[in-house]
Amino acid sequence: MQKSSAKIERAKKVAGKRKFPLDMDLEKPRRGRRPTIPASWIRGRADNYRWIFNLLWEEIGPRLSHAETAQDVVNSFSGTKVGSYALEFIPLAELILTVLRERRFPKRKREAQINFLADSIAGYGVVTPRSSRDICERERARINKKQHILCYEYYIECSCGYKGHSRKHACPTCEAEIKFPSDDPFDTD
């Protein structure tokens, strides 16, 4: 039997006592079920579907309102104007039909129907249509609540002799405005 050196034995003991090994996850474990799809993906997909349905609703809206089976939903996406967008929605025919049958589905307003349907199917059925709508609402509220710059000013030296911070992008004494470069290549000012 081979004997190992005292240094190796000591290194093994020290390695076993480390509190934060390199491969350990330092985050606290989350409670509850892990999300299967990131909320930002669901909201982004819902926004995309809103845009698509807004383009196509004149053609598919009346057909969807009378759909009673999944095949009727598939047939409503077969049109000249729909084109390749149908490839996105045909696999979701069952989900679309369940959303259309919901008691809370808007009956009259075009915009409300588009938004309700888009937000409901954005979860691809991995989450329920109701959860998908809730996720979209929370994500939109989070984005609107994000911090943003309300006002920014510059330190200026004006030809009137004033040196200091500008007020509303102009000299506070003579009100000479700061000229910002424009993106227009033909702008000569």
Order of alpha helices (4+ residues) and beta strands (2+ residues): alpha-alpha-alpha-alpha-alpha-alpha-alpha-beta-beta
